[in-house]
Amino acid sequence: ATQFVRDDRGSVPLNEEAMESFQKVLRDEPNSVFAKMLLASCQINLNQTKEAKATLIEARKLAESLPENDPLRLEVEADHAWLVQSDVASAIKAYQQILEVSQTQHPRVALRARWMLAGFYLSTLPQVTEAIPNEIERLDLGRKQILEILVNWPETPEAHFYGNYVDPPLPPKTKPENPLRVVNIEHKIAVPLTRPKTLLGGL
């Protein structure tokens, strides 16, 4: 459910069903940091921002019992910094830390981190442009995350999403209808101007 873009057909009922499942898990395991983080993801997809913030605050408090370099703790810290504190710079730093510790041992966590980083670098959020004022640098960093996703997780929804914006195409090709921002690389990647975490992959 959480792998769907918010506006995709069927996203709402799937996220509602997933949210109900996570709530059931939390009734049996109220201290599950992972379940709380995923619950917050569903709440974000359902535009329940206030509830998602409250859930992430709870998740962050529970995550304090984990080691400082634990990928799950870092991910919760990153999500909390982004959504609760509106601190994009700290969120980016935490997602980058995830990549340092999780690429081989926790590949799904690394995928989520790269997805979020790509979303930040390609967005027009004021906090991002302030943190990285050079637009070429931001686009290059976004391109790097996209290439990592396409190469290392080719069968995931994240790779399929960005694969639609690569020229020469990665089959099958679907022509995007979104507003585009173009990055010239070995392949030309034209990606939609999107806010991060409109799609939460690998969850």
C-alpha positions as CSV (number, residue, x, y, z in Angstrom):
1,A,0.0,0.0,0.0
2,T,2.7,2.5,0.9
3,Q,4.4,2.0,-2.4
4,F,1.7,3.9,-4.2
5,V,1.9,7.5,-5.2
6,R,-0.7,9.4,-3.3
7,D,-2.8,10.1,-6.4
8,D,-2.7,6.6,-7.8
9,R,-6.0,4.8,-8.2
10,G,-6.6,2.5,-5.3
11,S,-4.0,4.2,-3.1
12,V,-6.6,5.3,-0.4
13,P,-8.2,2.0,0.3
14,L,-4.9,0.2,0.3
15,N,-3.4,2.7,2.7
16,E,-6.4,2.5,4.9
17,E,-6.2,-1.3,5.0
18,A,-2.5,-1.1,5.7
19,M,-3.0,1.5,8.5
20,E,-5.6,-0.8,10.1
21,S,-3.0,-3.7,10.0
22,F,-0.3,-1.6,11.6
23,Q,-2.7,-0.5,14.3
24,K,-3.5,-4.2,15.0
25,V,0.2,-4.9,15.3
26,L,0.7,-2.1,17.7
27,R,-2.1,-3.4,19.9
28,D,0.0,-6.5,20.4
29,E,3.4,-4.8,20.2
30,P,2.9,-1.3,21.3
31,N,6.7,-0.6,21.4
32,S,7.3,-1.6,17.8
33,V,9.3,1.3,16.3
34,F,9.0,-0.2,12.8
35,A,5.2,-0.5,12.9
36,K,4.9,3.1,14.2
37,M,7.1,4.3,11.4
38,L,5.0,2.5,8.8
39,L,1.8,3.7,10.3
40,A,3.0,7.3,10.0
41,S,3.8,6.6,6.4
42,C,0.2,5.5,5.7
43,Q,-1.1,8.6,7.6
44,I,1.1,10.8,5.4
45,N,-0.3,9.2,2.3
46,L,-3.8,9.7,3.6
47,N,-3.1,13.4,4.3
48,Q,-3.4,12.8,8.0
49,T,-0.5,15.1,8.7
50,K,-1.3,15.9,12.3
51,E,-1.7,12.2,13.2
52,A,1.5,11.3,11.3
53,K,3.5,13.9,13.3
54,A,2.1,12.5,16.6
55,T,3.0,8.9,15.5
56,L,6.5,9.9,14.5
57,I,7.1,11.7,17.8
58,E,6.1,8.4,19.6
59,A,8.3,6.4,17.2
60,R,11.3,8.7,17.8
61,K,10.9,8.3,21.6
62,L,10.8,4.5,21.3
63,A,13.8,4.6,18.9
64,E,16.0,6.2,21.6
65,S,16.5,2.7,23.0
66,L,18.2,1.6,19.8
67,P,21.9,2.1,19.0
68,E,22.7,5.5,17.6
69,N,23.8,4.0,14.2
70,D,20.9,1.6,14.0
71,P,19.3,2.1,10.5
72,L,15.8,2.0,11.9
73,R,16.6,4.7,14.5
74,L,18.3,6.8,11.8
75,E,15.2,6.5,9.5
76,V,12.9,7.5,12.3
77,E,15.1,10.5,13.1
78,A,15.2,11.5,9.4
79,D,11.4,11.2,9.0
80,H,10.9,13.1,12.3
81,A,13.3,15.9,11.2
82,W,11.5,16.2,7.9
83,L,7.9,16.1,8.9
84,V,7.8,17.2,12.5
85,Q,10.7,19.7,12.7
86,S,10.7,20.9,9.0
87,D,14.5,20.5,9.2
88,V,15.4,19.2,5.8
89,A,19.1,19.6,6.3
90,S,19.0,17.3,9.3
91,A,16.7,14.8,7.4
92,I,19.1,14.7,4.5
93,K,22.1,14.1,6.9
94,A,20.2,11.2,8.6
95,Y,19.2,9.6,5.3
96,Q,22.9,9.8,4.1
97,Q,24.0,8.2,7.4
98,I,21.6,5.3,6.6
99,L,23.4,4.7,3.4
100,E,26.7,4.4,5.2
101,V,25.5,1.6,7.4
102,S,22.7,-0.2,5.5
103,Q,23.6,-0.6,1.8
104,T,24.5,-4.3,2.1
105,Q,23.0,-5.4,5.4
106,H,19.7,-3.6,5.1
107,P,19.1,-3.0,1.4
108,R,15.4,-2.1,1.8
109,V,16.2,0.6,4.3
110,A,18.9,1.9,1.9
111,L,16.3,1.9,-0.9
112,R,13.9,4.0,1.2
113,A,16.7,6.4,2.0
114,R,17.7,6.8,-1.6
115,W,14.1,7.4,-2.6
116,M,13.7,10.1,0.0
117,L,17.0,11.8,-0.9
118,A,16.1,11.8,-4.6
119,G,12.8,13.4,-3.7
120,F,14.5,16.1,-1.7
121,Y,17.2,16.9,-4.2
122,L,14.6,17.2,-7.0
123,S,12.1,19.2,-5.1
124,T,11.7,23.0,-4.9
125,L,11.2,23.0,-1.2
126,P,12.7,26.3,0.2
127,Q,14.6,24.3,2.9
128,V,16.4,22.3,0.2
129,T,17.3,25.3,-1.9
130,E,18.7,27.0,1.2
131,A,20.7,23.9,2.2
132,I,22.0,23.3,-1.3
133,P,21.7,26.6,-3.2
134,N,23.5,25.3,-6.3
135,E,20.8,23.9,-8.5
136,I,23.2,21.9,-10.7
137,E,24.6,20.3,-7.6
138,R,21.1,19.4,-6.3
139,L,20.1,17.8,-9.7
140,D,23.4,15.9,-9.8
141,L,22.8,14.5,-6.4
142,G,19.3,13.6,-7.4
143,R,20.5,11.8,-10.5
144,K,23.0,9.8,-8.4
145,Q,20.2,8.5,-6.2
146,I,18.0,7.6,-9.2
147,L,20.8,5.7,-10.9
148,E,21.5,3.8,-7.7
149,I,17.8,2.8,-7.5
150,L,17.7,1.8,-11.2
151,V,20.9,-0.3,-11.0
152,N,20.5,-1.9,-7.6
153,W,16.7,-2.3,-7.2
154,P,15.5,-2.7,-10.8
155,E,12.3,-4.6,-10.0
156,T,11.0,-2.3,-7.3
157,P,8.1,0.3,-7.7
158,E,10.7,3.0,-7.1
159,A,12.8,1.9,-10.1
160,H,9.7,1.5,-12.3
161,F,8.6,5.0,-11.3
162,Y,11.9,6.6,-12.4
163,G,12.3,4.2,-15.3
164,N,9.5,6.0,-17.0
165,Y,11.6,9.2,-17.1
166,V,14.8,7.8,-18.6
167,D,15.8,8.4,-22.3
168,P,16.9,6.1,-24.0
169,P,14.0,4.3,-22.4
170,L,14.2,1.4,-20.0
171,P,11.5,-0.9,-21.3
172,P,8.6,-0.7,-21.1
173,K,8.4,3.0,-21.8
174,T,5.4,5.0,-20.5
175,K,5.3,8.6,-21.5
176,P,5.0,10.7,-18.3
177,E,2.4,13.5,-18.2
178,N,3.8,15.3,-15.2
179,P,5.7,18.6,-15.3
180,L,9.4,17.7,-15.9
181,R,12.8,18.7,-14.8
182,V,15.6,17.4,-17.0
183,V,19.0,16.1,-15.9
184,N,21.5,15.3,-18.7
185,I,23.6,12.2,-17.9
186,E,24.5,9.0,-19.7
187,H,20.8,8.6,-19.9
188,K,18.7,11.7,-19.9
189,I,16.4,11.6,-16.8
190,A,13.4,13.8,-16.9
191,V,11.7,13.5,-13.5
192,P,8.4,15.0,-12.1
193,L,8.6,17.9,-9.8
194,T,7.4,16.1,-6.7
195,R,7.6,16.5,-3.0
196,P,9.4,13.7,-1.1
197,K,7.5,10.8,0.3
198,T,4.5,11.1,-1.9
199,L,5.4,7.5,-2.6
200,L,7.0,5.5,0.2
201,G,8.8,2.5,-1.4
202,G,10.2,-0.6,0.0
203,L,8.0,-0.5,3.1
